[in-house]
Amino acid sequence: MILTDSNLKNREELLPSEKGWAYRMQMEAIKRQGNRSDLSKSLTGAHDAHKLKSRDIVAENNSENR
C-alpha cells in the first residue's frame, strides 16, 4: 500500500495503465486484510458504520470516482 500510494501521489504524469495497476494492487492489499465490520466514520466520512467494498476505499483514498 505504501509503495503504490507513494507512486500515485509523487509522480506528476502516470499512464492510465500505471494507475490501473496501482489501484489493483491497493484493492488486493485491502482484500487480504479480511472482512471488517468495524469501519467507522474515520474511513467513510459517514456517521453510521457500514461495510465498504475495496473499490470504494481505493477510490476514496485516491480522490477518484469508483
Backbone hydrogen bonds in HBPLUS format (Angstrom, degrees):
<---DONOR---> <-ACCEPTOR-->    atom                        ^
c    i                          cat <-CA-CA->   ^        H-A-AA   ^      H-
h    n   atom  resd res      DA  || num        DHA   H-A  angle D-A-AA Bond
n    s   type  num  typ     dist DA aas  dist angle  dist       angle   num
A0005-ASP N   A0001-MET O   2.87 MM   4  5.88 160.2  1.91 149.9 156.5     1
A0006-SER N   A0002-ILE O   2.91 MM   4  5.92 162.9  1.94 146.4 151.4     2
A0007-ASN N   A0003-LEU O   2.96 MM   4  6.07 157.7  2.01 145.4 152.2     3
A0008-LEU N   A0004-THR O   2.94 MM   4  6.07 159.0  1.98 149.3 153.9     4
A0009-LYS N   A0005-ASP O   3.10 MM   4  6.23 155.2  2.17 147.7 153.9     5
A0010-ASN N   A0006-SER O   2.97 MM   4  5.84 149.4  2.06 150.3 156.6     6
A0018-GLU N   A0015-LEU O   2.96 MM   3  5.15 125.5  2.27 102.7 116.9     7
A0019-LYS N   A0015-LEU O   3.05 MM   4  6.46 156.8  2.11 156.7 163.4     8
A0020-GLY N   A0016-PRO O   2.93 MM   4  6.13 162.9  1.96 148.8 153.7     9
A0021-TRP N   A0017-SER O   3.00 MM   4  6.14 155.0  2.07 139.7 146.2    10
A0022-ALA N   A0018-GLU O   3.00 MM   4  6.19 162.5  2.03 146.8 151.4    11
A0023-TYR N   A0019-LYS O   2.86 MM   4  6.09 162.7  1.89 156.5 161.2    12
A0024-ARG N   A0020-GLY O   2.94 MM   4  6.09 157.1  1.99 146.6 153.0    13
A0025-MET N   A0021-TRP O   2.96 MM   4  6.21 157.4  2.01 149.0 155.1    14
A0026-GLN N   A0022-ALA O   3.00 MM   4  6.29 152.4  2.08 146.3 153.7    15
A0027-MET N   A0023-TYR O   2.92 MM   4  6.20 158.4  1.97 149.7 155.6    16
A0028-GLU N   A0024-ARG O   2.95 MM   4  6.20 160.5  1.99 152.7 157.4    17
A0029-ALA N   A0025-MET O   3.06 MM   4  6.26 152.3  2.14 142.6 149.9    18
A0030-ILE N   A0026-GLN O   3.01 MM   4  6.28 156.1  2.06 150.3 156.5    19
A0031-LYS N   A0027-MET O   2.94 MM   4  6.19 159.6  1.98 151.1 156.8    20
A0032-ARG N   A0028-GLU O   3.01 MM   4  6.20 146.0  2.13 143.0 151.5    21
A0033-GLN N   A0030-ILE O   3.09 MM   3  5.29 142.9  2.23 101.9 112.6    22
A0034-GLY N   A0031-LYS O   3.24 MM   3  5.70 159.2  2.28 109.2 115.3    23
A0043-LEU N   A0040-SER O   3.09 MM   3  5.95 148.9  2.19 124.8 130.1    24
A0044-THR N   A0040-SER O   3.15 MM   4  6.26 169.5  2.16 150.7 153.8    25
A0045-GLY N   A0041-LYS O   2.85 MM   4  4.51 147.4  1.96 114.2 122.8    26
A0056-ASP N   A0053-LYS O   2.95 MM   3  5.30 126.2  2.25 106.3 120.2    27
A0057-ILE N   A0053-LYS O   3.15 MM   4  6.55 153.1  2.23 152.8 160.6    28
A0058-VAL N   A0054-SER O   2.96 MM   4  6.19 165.8  1.99 154.2 157.5    29
A0059-ALA N   A0055-ARG O   2.97 MM   4  6.04 159.3  2.01 141.0 147.2    30
A0060-GLU N   A0056-ASP O   2.98 MM   4  6.11 160.4  2.01 144.0 149.4    31
A0061-ASN N   A0057-ILE O   2.91 MM   4  6.08 162.2  1.94 152.3 157.3    32
A0062-ASN N   A0058-VAL O   3.09 MM   4  6.19 136.4  2.29 142.4 152.9    33
A0064-GLU N   A0059-ALA O   2.87 MM   5  4.72 175.6  1.87 144.3 145.8    34
A0063-SER N   A0060-GLU O   3.38 MM   3  5.16 170.3  2.39 103.1 105.0    35
